[in-house]
Amino acid sequence: MLRETLARLGRMQQFAALRHRGFRLLWIATVLSSTARWADVVVLGWLTLVLTDSALMVGIVAGCKMAGYVTAPFMGVVADRMDRRGLLIIASLVNLVVSAVMLLLFVSGWLALWHVITLALVSSLTWALDNPARQAMVPDLVEGEDVTNAVALNAVAVEITVVIGPALGGILIPTLGMGGAYALIAGIYLVDVVVLLLLKGVKQARPHVHESPARSLIGGLSYVRGNQIVLMLLVIAFLLNLFAAPYRYAFLPVFSRYVLDAGPTGYGMLTATAGFGALVAGLWVVSLGNFKRKGKLLVWSGLAWPASLLLFALSTWYFFSLLLVFVAGFTQAIAWTVIATLILGNTTPPMRGRVMGLRTGVVVSLPFGNFLAGAAAERFGAPLAQGAYALSAIVMMLGIVLLVPSLYRSE
C-alpha cells in the first residue's frame, strides 16, 4: 500500500521522482535508516549525560559518533567502484549489530562509557559509507530532469525522520527505558535491510577501474579544485558543520537539562522541532521544482541559520526556544538541500561518488565542532559557548559572500 501511494504521488509534478520504482524503494529505505539513526542520536546523548553528568563527555561521544567522516573521501572512491546498493546493505547490517550489542549490554547491566564510545566509533564508519553511496545513487535511479526533485525528496525523507526519530527516542526513554529504545532501533534497521534487498537492477556509471584507489581519490580532489562552484560549496559545508551544526548534537542535551529544565522528553521535542522545521523547508523546496537563484537562497539560509542559534543561546523560555529551533531546522535544511543540488548539478556522473564522498568528508569538521562545543560548554557555560559558535558562523558566511560574490548568483 505504501509503494502504491508513493507511485500515485509520483504522478504529481512536486513528487515526480517517485514515479521511478528504484527511487521509491531508496526513499523508503532512507526513511527507515534515518529514523533509527536519529532515535539513536537522542538516546545516546541522554544516556551519556546520565552516565557522566558531563557536558564535555556529551560532546566527546557526539564527536565519536561522527569521527568516521574522516574516511568519507575514501568511502566515496568505494562508492564509485562498487555496487552502491550492496554498500548500503552492509552499512545497515553493521548498524543493526551495533544496536543489538547496545541492547544486550544495557539489559545485562554491563554497559559502561567505553562501550558507548567504542560502538559510537564503529557506527560512525557506517555514516561515512552510507552518505556518499546513497546520495551518489540518486542520479542512478532517476532521469536527469528529475534529479533536483529527487535530491529534495531525499532530503525530505531524512527530515521526516528528524521529526519522528528524536520524538520517538525522547518518549521511549521515560516510558520503556533505554532497552526498549534500542530494541526498536534494531528492529527498524532490520526492516531497512529487507527494503534494500528489494532494490535491484540499479545501473551506475563506472570510473576507469585500472586506476588505483589513491589515484581515484587524487583525481576527485583535482576535479574539485578545478571546479570553483563545487569547491566553494564544500568550504561552506565544512564551516557550517564546524560552527552551526553542533547545536543539535552537543548543545541541545545540555540546554534541555541545565538551562531549560526540560528533561529527556523536552530534549526529544527540541530535536524533533528542529526536524519539523527542516521537513517544512524540504517540502517547500520540493514545491519549487528546478528553481533558479539557488546561490541567493543558500546565502540567506546560511546567515539565518546561525542567527536563530544566536537568539536561542539567549533564551531561557522553553517555548520560545522551540520556535527558534524550528527556524534553525528550517534554514539548515534549505542550506544542505541547495548545497547537495548544486554539487550534483555541477558534477559529471563518473565523479559523483568521489565528490559526494568529499562532501561527506567535510563533515569531519562536525565531530571537532562537537568536541570543542562540549569543552566550551563545560568551561564557560552552554549559552556563552552556543552564542560564540553562532557569531562565528555568521562572520564566516559574510566573509565568503564578500570574497566570492559570484556565489550569490550561482544557479
N, C-alpha and C positions, 0 to 999 in steps of 0.2 A: 504493500500500500504506500509506503514511504517513497519508493522508487517511482511509482505511478504519479504520485503528487509532484515530485520533482520534475518528472518528464512533462507534465502539464504546465508547470511554471516555465519550463524551457521554451515554450511556445510564446511566452511574453517577452518583449524586447529587453526589459530590465534584467531578465534571467536567461538570456539567450544561450549562455554557455552550458546550461543544464540540459539542453537538448542532446548533448553528447553523452552517451551511456558511461563511457570511461570516466569522464569528469564528474558525473553524478556519484559514482562509487568513490572516487577520490574525495569528493566533498563530504560524503557521509563518514569516511574514514578519518578525515581531518576533524570533524566534529567530535568523534569518539576519542581520538588520541589527545586532542587539545583539552577536552573536558577532564580526562584523567590527569593530564599534566597540571592544569590549573588547580584542581582539587588538591593535588599533591603539594603544590607550592604553598597553599594556605595551611594545610595540616602540618607540613614540615616546619614552616615559620613559627607557628604557635607551639609546636612540640619543642622546638629549640629554646624558645623563650621560657617555657615551663621547666625544661631540664636545667637551664643555666641561669635564668633571670639576668641575662646579659644582652644588651643591645649590640655589643661587639660580636658576640657569638652568632647572633641572628644574621649580621652582615657577613660573617665568615661562611656560615652554612649556605646562605643565599649565593655567595660568590662561588663556592664549590659546586653548587647546582648548575652553574653556567661556565665553569672552568674549561669544560670540553670544547667551548667555542674556539679556543686557540688552535684546535685541529681542523676547524671548518674549511680552510682553504684546501687542505689535503682531501677532506671529505668531498669537496667539490670536484676534484680530479677523479675520485672514485665514482661520483655520480655521473660523470661524463663517460666513464669506461665500462660501467657495469649496469645491470638491469635495475632501474630505479625502483620498480615495484618490489623486487627482492630485498633491496636495501631497507625499504620502509617496513617490510615484514620483520626483518632482523631487528630493527630498532624497537618495534612494538613488542617483540618476544623478550628482548632484554629488559624493557620497562616492566613487562609482566612479571618476570622473575624477581626484579628488584622490589616491586610492590609486595610480592608474596613473601619474600625474605623479611621485609619490614613488618609485615603482619605476624609472621611466626615469632620474630624477636620480641615484639611488643606483647603478644599473648603469653609467651613463655616468661616474661619478666626479665629477660636478659638484655634488653635494648639499652645501649649506652651511647654517649655522644660520639665516640669514634666510629660506631656502626653508622650513625646518621651521616657523618662526614664522608665515610668511605662509599656508601651507597649513593650519596648525592654526586660524588665524583664519577661513579660508574654511569649513572643515568645522564650526566651532563654530556657524555660522549654520544649518546643516542640523540640528544638535541642537535648536536653538531652534524650528525649524519642525516637526520630526518629533514632538517630545514632546507638545505640546498637540493636534496633529491626531490622533495615534494614540490618546491617552487619551480625547479627546472622541468619537472614533469608536466606542469600545467600546459605549456605550449604544445606538448606532445599529444595532448588529449583533445584540443580544440583547434578550430581553424583560425587563421591569422586575424580575421576581423573580430573574433570573439575573445582575443587574449586579454584585452583590458577588462572586459566584463568578467572573465574567469578569475583574473587576479583579484578583482574587487570582491567577487563572491567567495573566493578562498579566504580573503581577509575577514569577510562577514562570518564565515564558518568558525574561524578562530575566535572572533569577538563574541559570538553567541555563547561560546563555551567559557569565555572570561566572565560572563554573567552566571552561567549555570554552575561551573566548576567551583569557584570560590564560595558561592552561596551554599552549595551542597556541602563543601568541606566545613564551612563555618557552622552550619546547622548540625552536621553529623557529629562534630566533636563533643558538644554538650549532651547530645541525645544518645548516640550509640558508642561514643568514645573513639579513640584512635584506631582500635582494632576494626571496628565497623567501617570506618572511613577507608582504611587500606584494603579491606575486603572488597569494597565497591570499586576502588581504583583498579585493583587487579582484574575484576570482572569486566570492566569497560575495556581494558587493554585486550582481553581475550576476544571480545566481540570485534574489536578493531582488526585483529589478525584475520578473523573469518571474512570480513568485508574485503580486505586487501587480497585475499586468496581468490575472490570472485573477479578481481580486476585483471583481465587477461588481454593479450593482443595489442599491447602498447608499442607503438613504433617511435623510436627516438633516434635523432641524428647522432652519429658516432664520430669521434675525432680520429685522427690518424693514430692507429694503435701501435705503430712502431716507435712512437715517442715514449721515453721513459716517464714515470710519474713526475720526477723532478723537472724535466723539460716541459711537461704539460703545465705544471704549476708556474714555471717561469714564463711560459707563453701566455698564461692567463694574466699574470702581473704586467707583462709588456702590453697586452691588449688594453688593459685598464689605464695604464699610464698614457697611452696614445689616444684615449677616448675621454676628453675633458669632462663631458657631461657625467659619465659613469663615475669618473674619479671624484668629482666634487660631491656626488650623491653618497659615495662611500665615506668621504670625510665627514659629511653631515651626520650620517648614521652612526659613525664612530663617536662623535662628540655628544650627540643626543643620548646615546646609550650610556655614556660616561656621566653626564650631568643631570639628565632628566629622568631616564627610565628607572633608576634605583628607587624612586618613590614607592613603587608597588612592592618591591621585594625587601628592602632594608628599612624603610621609614614607616610604612603603614602598620606593621605589627607593633612597633614601639609607640607610635601615636595612639593606636587603639587602646593600649594597656595603660600608658602613663600620662598621656595628655587628654584624651577624650573619655577615658574610663568606660570603654565600650565592650570589653571582653571579646572572646573568640567569635561570638555571633556578630557583634558590631564590626569586627575586623573582616569577617567574611562579607558583610554587606558593603563595607567600603570598597573592597576589591571588586565585588560584583557590580557596584555602581559605576566604577571606572570601566568595567566591561560593557555595561549597558550603554554608556556614552559612546564607547567605541563601536558598538553594534549599530546605534543610530547613525553614526558617521559612515559606517560601511554601507548601510542601506542607502544613504544619501548619495555616496559616490557611485554605487551601482546604478541609481536612477539617472545619473548624469551621462552614462554611456561613455563613448570615447571623447571626453570633453577636452577643450582647449585651455590654455593658460595654466598648465599643471605646475609650472615653476612658481607662479604667483601664489597659488594655493599652498604649495609647500612652504614658502617663506612665511606666510601669515600663520599657518598652523604651527610651524616651528617656533614662532615667537609666542603665540597664545598659550601653548602647552606649558612652558616654564613659568609664564606669567600667572597662570592659575595655581601652580605649585607654590609660588611666592606668597600668594594670598592664603593658601592652605597652611603654610608654615606659621602664619599669624593667627589662625583661627583656633579657638578653644570651644566652639559650639559645634556639637556633633552634626546637626542637620545642615548647617552652613558648610561644614567640611564635606558632607556628602555631595552637595551641589558643586563645590569646587573640584572634587574628584571626578564627577561626571564630566565637567568641562575638560579636565586633563585627559580623560579617556577618549573623549570625542576628538580633540585636536591631535592626540597621539596617533589614533587610528588613521586620520587623514594623512598625517606625515608619513607613516610607514607604507600606506597603500600607494601614495603618489610616488614615493621613492622606488618601490618594487615595480610599479608600472613603467616608470621612466627607464629603469635599468633594463628590464626585459625588452622594452620597445627599442632600445638603443644597443642591443647586443645580438650578434649573429647566432643562429641556432647551435652550431657546434661548440660555442663558447659559453653557453648559458649555465651549464653545471659549474664550471670553474668560476664564472663571475658571481653566480649566486652563492657559491662557496665562500668567495671573498666577502660578499655581502653578509653572510652569516658570521664569517670570521671577525669582522669589525665589531661584532657583539662581544668580543673578548674584553672590550672596554667596560662592559656592564659588570662582570664579576669584580673588576678592580674598583669600579664605582661603588659596588655594594660593600666591599672591604672598607674603603675609605669612609663611606656613609656610616657604617657601624661604629668605626673608631671615632668619627667626629661626633656622632650622637652620644657616645659614651663619655666623651671628654667635655663637650660644650653643650649638650642637650639636643634633642631631636629638632625642636623648632629652629634654632640657630643654624644647625647643620643643613636642614632642608632649605632654608632661606638662602644660604650661601650657594648651594647647588643650583637653585633656580636662577639666581642672579648670574652665575657663571654661564648657564645655558643661554640666557638672553643676550649677554655680551658676545658670546660666540656666534650666535646666529646673525646679529647685527654686523659683526666683523666680516663674516663670509659674504653677506649681501653687498657690503661696501667694496670688498676686494674683487668679487666676481659678480658684477651687476647683470651679466648675461643670464645668470641662474634665474633671475626673476622673470625672464622672457622665454625660458625653455618650454618646449612642448612635449 
